[in-house]
Amino acid sequence: MPSVLITGASRGFGRELFEIYAQRRWTIFPLVRNPVVASQLQASTEATCHPIVADVAAPRAEHEISRILESYCNSLDVLINNAGNVKKLRGLGQTYPEDLEDLFRVHCSGVLRCTKTALPYLKKSEKPAVVNISSRFGSIARVMSGKGSTIYSYPIAKCAQNMLTACLDQELRKQGIRVLAVHPGRLKTEVGAPDADTDPRDAATALADWIDQVDGETLCGFHDIMSGRLIDW
Ligand SMILES: NC(=O)c1ccc[n+]([C@@H]2O[C@H](COP(=O)([O-])OP(=O)(O)OC[C@H]3O[C@@H](n4cnc5c(N)ncnc54)[C@H](OP(=O)(O)O)[C@@H]3O)[C@@H](O)[C@H]2O)c1
């Protein structure tokens, strides 16, 4: 069976991805912060499931990811870097370097950490892919066109994550590993924007179908999954 590691699988979009891959009977490595949730996920599915309890923002995550992959994984086909959080503080007056650093640690350092740790297993897959869940808010082109929000930290963290995606693609594509940035849609989750209009289950299904189609020809772009278009970086 193919295998997938999904970060932030406890709830929201990551949880829906977990459900979709469980239905498809993939081997799943859900990364969650809460050990109780980890046990619940494992008990909830007949798919092979090896939870990883870790905070992607903390260096110790490397140890926990390695420990589980070493024990249960020969090769990893897909890594979905989904874990994320939002601070909806608006304007320069409400924006503090500490908030920015907090979000950077999750959306950027966390993605780097998980990708580096999973890399030896991705290299063993016949069709490996790293899918970084970005956001339309991370697009500089969108802000410059006047459609940006007045929030600083989240767009900056996602924009940095997009650059990380491009850097990873440059190095890893030569090794046959696809690295892609994805905007999953305006999801009706806890942190969804006021204009959220997309059921996260529908978006998770669309993303899993799209990942199935990823091949050597797929460009490292900023992919809007629900519309099928590329977003300007
Ligand atoms: N909602 C949208 O419309 C939308 C649009 C574009 C992009 N996105 C992106 O999609 C992803 C999922 O968003 P969502 O709407 O599903 O958010 P959500 O409902 O708030 O879920 C966030 C998930 O990330 C986990 N998480 C947060 N920080 C973490 C950390 N340091 N280590 C490990 N796990 C962590 C949370 O775990 P806990 O349960 O432990 O808190 C939770 O499972 C995020 O990257 C978000 O930026 C969302």
Ligand as a Chemical Component Dictionary entry (heavy atoms), coordinates in Angstrom:
data_LIG
# 
_chem_comp.id                   LIG 
_chem_comp.type                 NON-POLYMER 
_chem_comp.pdbx_formal_charge   0 
_chem_comp.three_letter_code    LIG 
# 
loop_
_chem_comp_atom.comp_id 
_chem_comp_atom.atom_id 
_chem_comp_atom.alt_atom_id 
_chem_comp_atom.type_symbol 
_chem_comp_atom.charge 
_chem_comp_atom.model_Cartn_x 
_chem_comp_atom.model_Cartn_y 
_chem_comp_atom.model_Cartn_z 
_chem_comp_atom.pdbx_ordinal 
LIG N1  N1  N 0  -8.884 27.068 6.507  1  
LIG C1  C1  C 0  -8.570 27.625 5.349  2  
LIG O1  O1  O 0  -9.400 28.248 4.671  3  
LIG C2  C2  C 0  -7.170 27.505 4.793  4  
LIG C3  C3  C 0  -6.904 28.126 3.564  5  
LIG C4  C4  C 0  -5.613 28.027 3.053  6  
LIG C5  C5  C 0  -4.646 27.322 3.732  7  
LIG N2  N2  N 1  -4.939 26.738 4.935  8  
LIG C6  C6  C 0  -3.881 26.003 5.597  9  
LIG O2  O2  O 0  -4.318 24.667 5.734  10 
LIG C7  C7  C 0  -3.702 24.069 6.879  11 
LIG C8  C8  C 0  -4.765 23.471 7.767  12 
LIG O3  O3  O 0  -5.637 24.520 8.165  13 
LIG P1  P1  P 0  -7.011 24.218 8.930  14 
LIG O4  O4  O 0  -7.987 25.212 8.392  15 
LIG O5  O5  O -1 -7.326 22.785 8.894  16 
LIG O6  O6  O 0  -6.608 24.685 10.410 17 
LIG P2  P2  P 0  -7.088 24.088 11.824 18 
LIG O7  O7  O 0  -8.478 23.575 11.728 19 
LIG O8  O8  O 0  -6.803 25.182 12.811 20 
LIG O9  O9  O 0  -6.097 22.849 12.067 21 
LIG C9  C9  C 0  -4.736 23.106 12.225 22 
LIG C10 C10 C 0  -4.033 21.784 12.482 23 
LIG O10 O10 O 0  -2.624 22.062 12.586 24 
LIG C11 C11 C 0  -2.165 21.507 13.818 25 
LIG N3  N3  N 0  -1.021 22.272 14.321 26 
LIG C12 C12 C 0  -0.927 23.596 14.538 27 
LIG N4  N4  N 0  0.302  23.909 15.002 28 
LIG C13 C13 C 0  0.989  22.745 15.063 29 
LIG C14 C14 C 0  2.305  22.406 15.465 30 
LIG N5  N5  N 0  3.163  23.342 15.906 31 
LIG N6  N6  N 0  2.697  21.103 15.404 32 
LIG C15 C15 C 0  1.847  20.154 14.967 33 
LIG N7  N7  N 0  0.575  20.411 14.599 34 
LIG C16 C16 C 0  0.158  21.692 14.646 35 
LIG C17 C17 C 0  -3.366 21.578 14.745 36 
LIG O11 O11 O 0  -3.151 20.674 15.839 37 
LIG P3  P3  P 0  -3.825 20.875 17.319 38 
LIG O12 O12 O 0  -5.172 20.198 17.267 39 
LIG O13 O13 O 0  -2.862 20.213 18.232 40 
LIG O14 O14 O 0  -3.944 22.357 17.564 41 
LIG C18 C18 C 0  -4.455 21.128 13.784 42 
LIG O15 O15 O 0  -4.420 19.746 13.593 43 
LIG C19 C19 C 0  -2.880 25.179 7.553  44 
LIG O16 O16 O 0  -1.545 25.107 7.141  45 
LIG C20 C20 C 0  -3.542 26.441 7.016  46 
LIG O17 O17 O 0  -2.657 27.524 7.044  47 
LIG C21 C21 C 0  -6.181 26.806 5.484  48 
# 
loop_
_chem_comp_bond.comp_id 
_chem_comp_bond.atom_id_1 
_chem_comp_bond.atom_id_2 
_chem_comp_bond.value_order 
_chem_comp_bond.pdbx_ordinal 
LIG N1  C1  SING 1  
LIG C1  O1  DOUB 2  
LIG C1  C2  SING 3  
LIG C2  C3  SING 4  
LIG C2  C21 DOUB 5  
LIG C3  C4  DOUB 6  
LIG C4  C5  SING 7  
LIG C5  N2  DOUB 8  
LIG N2  C6  SING 9  
LIG N2  C21 SING 10 
LIG C6  O2  SING 11 
LIG C6  C20 SING 12 
LIG O2  C7  SING 13 
LIG C7  C8  SING 14 
LIG C7  C19 SING 15 
LIG C8  O3  SING 16 
LIG O3  P1  SING 17 
LIG P1  O4  DOUB 18 
LIG P1  O5  SING 19 
LIG P1  O6  SING 20 
LIG O6  P2  SING 21 
LIG P2  O7  DOUB 22 
LIG P2  O8  SING 23 
LIG P2  O9  SING 24 
LIG O9  C9  SING 25 
LIG C9  C10 SING 26 
LIG C10 O10 SING 27 
LIG C10 C18 SING 28 
LIG O10 C11 SING 29 
LIG C11 N3  SING 30 
LIG C11 C17 SING 31 
LIG N3  C12 SING 32 
LIG N3  C16 SING 33 
LIG C12 N4  DOUB 34 
LIG N4  C13 SING 35 
LIG C13 C14 SING 36 
LIG C13 C16 DOUB 37 
LIG C14 N5  SING 38 
LIG C14 N6  DOUB 39 
LIG N6  C15 SING 40 
LIG C15 N7  DOUB 41 
LIG N7  C16 SING 42 
LIG C17 O11 SING 43 
LIG C17 C18 SING 44 
LIG O11 P3  SING 45 
LIG P3  O12 DOUB 46 
LIG P3  O13 SING 47 
LIG P3  O14 SING 48 
LIG C18 O15 SING 49 
LIG C19 O16 SING 50 
LIG C19 C20 SING 51 
LIG C20 O17 SING 52 
# 
